[in-house]
Amino acid sequence: MDRPISRKGHGLAEWSYIPLTALSPEIMRFKDDPKATTFARVLSGLMLSSAILTKSEWGLFKVLPFKAHLAGDVGISLASILAPWVGKFSEDKKARNTFLVLGLTGLLIGGLLTQRKEMNTA
């Protein structure tokens, strides 16, 4: 499969995705659900940590290989999909659906569509 998203394109998506995830309780109006809000903030923090540490054009401290970053994205995406049931807020349709969309989007971008080429560090 030809993967259309470059490492730089992934970074652009990542740096847009992080604040959207953090602000999703306000944007999608489920901020009154403390469990869902906490999950959104934790997932966003995990994504931010991964982005900052990745060996890429957009990483600040280049220690995490890009392929490991992508594996982390898949893990975070799966956690997002499971969050409504693990966090016991699946009855909150706005929160549940937000987490499902975030997770599926992450799987699509990080798991399927991003090129796996590591950054040349020489």
Summary of the structure (lengths in Angstrom):
residues: 122
radius of gyration: 14.6
end to end distance: 28.3
largest distance: 50.8
contacts: 378
relative contact order: 0.20
helix: 68%
strand: 3%
